[in-house]
């Protein structure tokens, strides 16, 4: 009798264990997807707050808020406006649609002291060929043209710095008669836009050249990962791409996770976790962290729903030229999960997340030796003797401050 029971229990275990593993795998990746719509780390600032601080002669940087003065009037972001026009139907046609040209003109006219660069397919290819040739195979192999536009903007900001805007975004008149309309935004080393629906946006971005956050984004793309780090250092792109993006059914998912806003949000979360881990390992987390010295980055709020904070610097026109039915689906998900007060942020400083990210990024200390190359705390890549060499210097945690 007992041998029969043992055999029965063994059969049940043989069946149950794979099922439990499969359920665990699916549930953890489902939770990872939902994590996209959680509140993200970083310092949230509204356009009105930035404008008021500028008019008062200060910024929202912590030290300047306390003194009420602009300490050194430092302009981190160069006065360059980047926009990209890749005509997918007629690549040789460089004529903008009239509404997009009006948006473009609003930025040029309201910022006469700024340099303006419109990137076409030929100039984009020339830029990458000259400075980032190792990325060209990935760039040219993207199945959707919008992925090349998404990736290019990250490389431009890392290389040149400045402010990037999609062509369906324009610029409002200046808040000051003595300033260009975008001048108040250049006193912050790096900011991205947050549409208030959980997932971060990549339609308007800004940074100083060589910022380590964009260095990390660029490294991810050159290495071809295009994967979103999640709560335990896992990546979910491969899983969902196999099941959700098969046969191009969910193009929005494939684009967003490949190089788009979900990919960017994942690197954003991972970057902040690395900052926290770096300070933990060096014993610098001793109570409340000065937000200016913490290296945390800024999220400029751009929620266009009624009743939300007003837009002071930018306008929104006709966009979504590549969107499909699944775009509307996930916008609806963001409206419900993200609401106006997000789902609380996950504890991205947890030790198990740090362990996962350390393993994924081959991170050991400020800079560790691995395979003959130096692995940077923020890049997670070889930078001197192997792998990729960028024209900018190597950055460590302290360089993220400014």
N, C-alpha and C positions, 0 to 999 in steps of 0.2 A: 504493500500500500504506500509506504513512504517513498520508494523510488518513483512511483507514478506521480505523487505530489511534487517531488523534486523536478521531474521532467516537465510537468505542467507549469510550474513556477518559472523554469528556465525558458520555456517557450514564450510565456507572457513577457518576461524580461527582454527577450530578443526582439519582440515586437514593440514593446513600450519604450525602450531606450532610444531607438532612432526617432520615434514619434516625438518624444520629449525634446530631443536635440533639435529637431526640425521646428517645433513650436517655439523654442527658445530663440533660435536663429531668426525666425520670422518676426516674433514680437519685438526683439531688440532692434531690428532694422526698421520696423514700423515706428517704434518710439523715436528712433533716430530721424525719421522723416518728420515727425511731429515737432521735433526739436527745432526745425527750421523756423517755425512760427513762434518760438519762445522769444522773450526779451533778450537782446544781445548785450554784451559788455561794452564798455566805452562810455563817454560822457555825452549825454544828450543835450543839445542846445537848439533853441528855436531861432529862426531868422530874425524875429523881433528882438530877442535878447542880444544877438550879435550887433544889430543896428543900433540899439540903445547904448550899448557899451561903447561903440565907435563914436557916437555923437557926444558921449561924455568924456571922450579922450582916453579911454582905457580899452581893455579886452576882457574876455571871460577866463583868461588864464588866472589861476588861483592867486599868485603873488600880486598881480595887477588889480584884481578885484579887491584885495585887502587894502591896498594903498590908494586906490582910485586914480592911479596914473599909469600911463603907458611907459614902462620902465626904460626901454631903449628904442621904442618905435621899430622894432625889428620886423621886417617883412620876410617871413619864411618862404612863402610861395612866390615864384617868379610870375611876372605879369604876362602870362601866355595863355591864350584861349585855344584849346584843341577841339576840333570837330572832325568827324569822319563821314565822308560820303562815298559809299561804294554802290554804284548803280548795278544792281544784280541782273536786271533785264537787258541793259545796254551798257556794258562796262566802259565803252569809249565816250559815252555821253556824260559830260561833267556839269550839265545844267541842273541846278536844284529846282524842285517843285516850288511854285511861287510862295506857298505858305511857309515852307521851310526856309526859303531865302529871306522872307520877312523876319523870321525868328533869328536867323543868323545876323541880319543887318541890325537888329535891336541890340545885340551884344557888341557889335563893332561900333555902332554909333554912341552907345552909352559908356564905352570904355576906350576913348580915343588915345589914351596913354598906354594901351596894351598892344602886344603883338598878337596877331591872329593867324592861325594855321588851319587850313582845311586839307585833310588827308584823303587822297584819292587812292584807287587800287595801285597805281604805278608808284606814287610816292611812298605808300605804305610798304610795298614790297622792297623798294630801294632802302628804306630805313632798316627793315629787318635784315636784309641781305648784308648791309654794312656793319651793323652793330650786334645782331643776334642771329647769325647764320645757323646755329645749332637748333634754333626753334623753327626754321623754315619748313622742314618736313611735316611737323605737326600742323603748322599754320595752313599749309596748302592741302592737307588731307582732311580738314574738318568737313563733315558732310553737309553742314548748313552754313551758308554765307554769313549769317549773323554772328556765328561763332568767331569768325576772323575779326569782325568789328569789335566784339567783346574783348578778345585777347589783346588786340592792338592797343586799346586804350590803356591797359595796364602797363604795357611796355613803354608807352609814351610818357606816362606819369612817372615811372621809375627813372627813365632816362633824362627827360627834360624838366619834369615838374610842371606846375601850372594848374589850370582848371579845365577839366574836360566836360563838355555838355553834349548830350544827344541833340540831333538836329530838330527834334520836336520841342526842345526847350529854348526859351528866349530869355532876355535880360530886361528887368524893369528899370526905369530911370533911377538915377542916383539919389540916395537919401540926403546927400550934401552937395551944395553947389560947387564945392571946391574939391570934390573927389570923383573918381570913376565909380560906376555903380558896383563893381565887384571888389573895390579896394578894402572894405571892411572884412573881407573873408580871407585875406592873405596873411593875417597875423597868427594863424593856427597852423602848425606844421603839417597836419593831415586831417582831412575830414571826408566822410562819405555821406550819402543821403539816406534817410530812413523814412519810408513812406507810411510808417505807423501801422502796417499790417503784419508785423512779425518779421517777414523776410526783408533783409536789407536791400537797397537799390544800388544799381550801378549806372544810372542815367546821368548823374552829375557827380563828379569826383574831383578831389584836389589834393595836392601834396607838394612838398619841397622835393627837388630832385634827389634820387638815391635813398629815399626813405626805406628803412628796413622792412616795413610792412609790404611795400610793393616789391621789394627784393624777394620776399618770401613767396608772394604771388607769382612772380616771374619764374622763380625756381621751380615751383610746382608745375607750371605749364611747360617749361623746358624739359623737365623730367617726365612729362607726359602723364602725370598722375591724374589731374583733373578730378580729384576725389575730395569729398567733403569729410573732414574729421568730425567725429561725434563724441558723445560723452565719455567713452572709454577708449578713446584713441582709435576707434574702428573707422573704416571707410565704407560707405554704402553705395557708391556709384556703381560698382560692378554688379552688385545684387539687383538694384532697381533697374539698371540698364538692361539686364538680361530679361527681367520679367515685365517691366513697365514700358520700356522703350523698344521692344521687339517690333520689327517691321515699321518703325517710325510712327507708331500709333500715338504716342505721347511726345510730340516734338518739343513742347514747352519744357517738359521734364528733362529731356536729353540735353537741350541747350542750357537750361538753368543750372543743372548739375555739372555739365561738362566744363563750361567756362563762364557761365552767366552769374546771376545774382546769388543763387544758392551756393555755388562754388565759392564766390567771394565772401559770403557770410560765414562759411565754414572756416576759411583761412583766417578771417577776422577773429572768430572765437578762439581758434588755436593760437593765434598770435598773442592774444591777451592772456591765455593760460600759460604760455611760455614766459611772458613777462613776470607773472606771479611766481612761477616755478624758479625762475632765475633769482628772484629776490629771496625766496625761501632758502635756496641752497647757499646763498651768500649771507644769510642772517640779517636781511634788511627789512623784514616784515615785523616791525615792533609797534603794533598799534595802528592808529589811523594813518593812512598813506596820503601824503600831499599829492593831489591829483595831477598837478603840473609835472611833478617829478616822478610820477608813477609810470609814465610812458603810455598811459591809456590814451586812446585816440578819440576823435570827436564824431558824433552822429548828428548831422544837421537835419532837423525834422522838416519833412515835406509831405505832410498828410493833407490830401486835397479834399477830404470829406467835410461836409458842413459842420461848423462849430469848432473846427480845429484851429491851430495857430496860423495866423495869416502868413502869406508868402511876401517877402520884402524884396528879394533879389531876382527871382526867377518866374517865368511863366511856363505854361504847359499847353502845347498844341496837339495836332494830329500825330499819332504815333502808332505803335503796334503793327508795323508793316509785316512782321513775320509771325504774328500771333495766330493761334488756331483755337479750336473749341476748348482744348485743355487749359489754355491761358485763363479763360473765364471761370473754369472749374476751380483752379487754384487761387484765383483772386477771391472767389466766394469763400474758400477755405480760410484764407488769410483774414477776411472780414470777420469771420465767426471765431476763429481761434485767437487772432491777434487783437480784436476789438480795439478800444481806445486805450485801455490799460492792459498791456500785454499779459500773457501767461507769465508768471514769475520766472526769472532767469534760473537756469539750472546751476548748481554749485560747480562752476568750471574750475575752481581751485582744488577740487578734491584730489586726493593722492592717487586714486586709481586712474583718473584721467591723465595726471602727470606721467604716470608710468607708461600709459599707452602712447602718449605723444612722444615721450622720450624714446621709446622703442621705434616708433614710426619715423622720427626725425633723426635717429642715431645721435641723440643729444646726451652728452655726459657732463660737461661743465661749460664754462664760458666759451671755450673753444677746445674741442677734443681732437685727437689725431686718429684717423681711421682710414685705412687703405692708402696711406701716403698723402692724404689731403687733409686740409683743415675744415672741420665742420662748425659752422657758425651757429650760435644759439638761436638766431632768428631766421636764418635762411634754411638750416637743416640740409646743407649741401657742401660739396667740396669746392673750395674757392681758390686755392693756391697751386697745389701740385697736381691736381686732377680734377676732372669734371668741368665746371663752368667758371670762367673768369669774366667778371663784369668790369666796365670802365670805372665804376665808382669804388670807393674804399670799402673795406670790410667793416661791418657794424656789429656792435655788441649791445647789450641791454641799455646801457647808459645813453647810447646814441639815439634811442627812440624818443628821448625826452624832447628833442628839438629838431 
